[in-house]
Amino acid sequence: MEDADLGLIAACQQGDHAAFRRVFELYRDRVYGLCRQMAGNDQDAEDLAQEAFVTAFRHLGSYRGEAAFGTWLYRVTANCCLSQLRRRRPAEQALAVVGTAAEPVTEDDGGPQARLEREELAGQVSAAVAELPESQRLIFVLGASSGCGTGRSPRSAGVRRRR
């Protein structure tokens, strides 16, 4: 984290509303993206992102600077998402992870049969992801949404590797 970011977070911790707004503007797209991946729809993602920011700002005093602020905020967001998923019925927990990262359709996309096969595969992957335990689902979604793979995702999620 840069010194300017540390100053911004310190200002937030002192109750500076303009600093709160700046932090929101800096991180809203990433927070919303994670919420969208976990929730599977825009309406729930908006609600979860709002809940994540409210929770983060409410608990900003607990941020100690040991990790990057973005990592801390990502963890707060992930906790909000997981909490919401636990409240849902299991049948409602399907994620739209694969469909949101699909490649754009081109004229030479293999035709209708190839599109149908890709859609079927995406549905199978989404169903398999929905069956994962919550911690593994979070790691998969973090890796898929950030492009960092599964090596860094567990650390961002606060999960430690077994040795």
C-alpha positions in Angstrom: 0.0 0.0 0.0 1.3 3.4 -0.9 1.8 6.2 1.7 -1.0 8.2 0.1 -3.4 5.2 0.6 -2.3 4.8 4.2 -3.1 8.5 4.7 -6.5 8.1 3.1 -7.3 5.1 5.4 -6.1 7.0 8.4 -8.4 9.9 7.5 -11.2 7.4 7.2 -10.4 6.1 10.6 -10.7 9.7 11.9 -14.2 10.0 10.5 -13.3 12.1 7.3 -16.4 11.6 5.1 -14.5 12.9 2.0 -11.9 10.1 2.6 -14.7 7.6 2.9 -16.1 8.7 -0.4 -12.7 8.4 -2.1 -12.1 4.9 -0.7 -15.5 3.9 -2.0 -14.7 5.3 -5.4 -11.4 3.5 -5.5 -12.7 0.1 -4.5 -16.4 -0.1 -5.6 -15.8 -1.9 -8.9 -13.7 -4.6 -7.3 -16.1 -5.1 -4.4 -19.1 -5.2 -6.7 -17.3 -7.6 -9.0 -16.7 -10.1 -6.2 -20.3 -9.7 -5.0 -21.6 -10.3 -8.5 -19.5 -13.4 -8.9 -20.7 -14.8 -5.5 -24.3 -13.7 -5.8 -24.9 -14.5 -9.4 -27.2 -11.5 -10.1 -27.0 -7.8 -10.1 -29.6 -7.0 -7.5 -28.1 -9.2 -4.8 -24.6 -8.0 -5.8 -25.6 -4.4 -5.3 -27.1 -5.2 -1.9 -24.0 -7.2 -0.9 -21.6 -4.5 -2.0 -23.5 -1.9 0.0 -23.5 -4.3 3.0 -19.7 -4.9 2.5 -18.9 -1.1 2.5 -21.1 -0.4 5.5 -19.5 -3.3 7.4 -16.0 -2.2 6.4 -16.5 1.4 7.4 -18.1 0.3 10.6 -15.1 -1.8 11.4 -12.4 0.4 9.9 -10.8 0.8 13.4 -9.9 -2.9 13.3 -7.8 -2.4 10.2 -4.2 -2.5 11.4 -2.3 -2.2 8.1 -0.7 -5.6 8.3 -2.1 -6.5 4.9 -3.0 -4.2 2.0 -6.2 -2.4 2.5 -7.7 -3.9 -0.6 -7.0 -7.4 0.7 -8.7 -6.6 4.0 -11.7 -5.1 2.2 -11.9 -8.1 -0.1 -12.0 -10.3 3.0 -14.8 -8.2 4.6 -16.7 -8.5 1.3 -16.2 -12.2 1.0 -17.5 -12.6 4.6 -20.6 -10.6 3.7 -21.1 -12.8 0.6 -20.6 -16.0 2.5 -23.0 -14.9 5.2 -25.7 -14.2 2.6 -25.1 -17.5 0.9 -25.6 -19.3 4.2 -28.9 -17.6 4.6 -30.1 -18.8 1.2 -31.7 -22.1 0.5 -29.2 -24.5 -1.1 -31.1 -24.6 -4.4 -30.7 -20.8 -4.7 -26.9 -20.9 -4.3 -26.0 -21.5 -8.0 -23.3 -19.1 -9.2 -22.9 -17.5 -12.5 -19.1 -17.6 -12.5 -18.5 -19.1 -15.9 -21.1 -17.1 -17.8 -19.8 -13.7 -16.7 -16.3 -14.4 -18.0 -17.3 -15.8 -21.4 -15.4 -14.8 -24.5 -17.2 -12.5 -26.9 -19.1 -14.3 -29.7 -17.4 -13.8 -33.1 -18.6 -14.6 -36.6 -16.3 -17.7 -36.6 -17.5 -19.1 -33.2 -18.1 -22.6 -34.5 -21.7 -22.1 -35.3 -24.8 -23.0 -33.3 -23.6 -26.5 -32.3 -20.4 -25.2 -30.8 -22.3 -22.4 -28.9 -24.7 -25.0 -27.5 -21.9 -27.2 -26.4 -20.2 -24.2 -24.7 -23.4 -23.3 -23.0 -23.9 -26.8 -21.7 -20.3 -27.0 -20.4 -20.8 -23.6 -18.7 -24.0 -24.9 -17.0 -22.2 -28.0 -15.9 -19.3 -26.0 -14.4 -21.7 -23.6 -12.7 -23.5 -26.5 -11.2 -20.3 -28.1 -10.0 -19.1 -24.8 -8.5 -22.4 -24.5 -6.7 -21.8 -27.9 -5.1 -18.4 -26.9 -3.6 -18.2 -26.1 0.1 -18.4 -22.4 0.7 -14.6 -21.9 1.4 -13.7 -23.7 -1.8 -16.3 -21.8 -3.8 -14.9 -18.5 -2.5 -11.4 -19.5 -3.6 -12.6 -20.5 -7.0 -14.6 -17.3 -7.5 -11.7 -15.2 -6.2 -9.4 -16.9 -8.7 -11.8 -16.7 -11.6 -12.7 -13.0 -11.0 -9.2 -11.7 -10.3 -7.3 -13.9 -12.7 -4.7 -14.7 -10.0 -5.3 -18.4 -10.0 -5.8 -20.6 -7.0 -2.3 -20.0 -5.5 -3.0 -16.4 -4.3 -6.7 -16.7 -3.9 -6.6 -18.7 -0.6 -4.4 -16.0 1.0 -6.9 -13.3 -0.1 -9.7 -15.4 1.4 -7.9 -15.8 4.6 -7.4 -19.5 4.1 -4.1 -21.2 4.9 -2.6 -24.0 3.0 -2.2 -27.4 4.6 1.3 -28.7 4.8 
